[in-house]
Amino acid sequence: MKYVVTLFSLFFFFSILKCNAQSNVDFGIKGGLNLTFFKVPEAQFGNTIQTETGYYGGVYVNFEINDAVSLQPELLYVQLNDFKFINAPIYAKFQLSNKLSFLAGPSLNYFSDFFINKFKVRGDISTAYNITENFDLHLKFVVGFTEVAPNGLFIGAGYKF
């Protein structure tokens, strides 16, 4: 519940920010399906990949640097069964065409359970396709840099206000 209140507070904050900001700052919401891949040791047979399915949702702000490049930090709440964490990527966003963009950058993650070391840095690459000016579909892949940091695939939609 505290995550929902936090996300709502951020959404309200970004609404005020948008009203007072110049036109080169946009914000929105996004959410969708999350597939997380874990390596699980299987006795003497080596590692097996196990997949957990969940959901994610959150907010983002896009700071336009020029017509082709912007900076887009996000704050996402991710849940996979009882496993919950906060994913905060900081993207460099490259506009490849009017409809297609490529995003890449580090991802700061706080795991509320499961890991002893609750803070992890991962790498994200993403692509977004604008269906309309305000609505997009996106796909992102998250790569864990350590053995215990799981990889993930995010498939979802976003709405820019």
Disulfide bonds with the S-S distance in Angstrom:
none
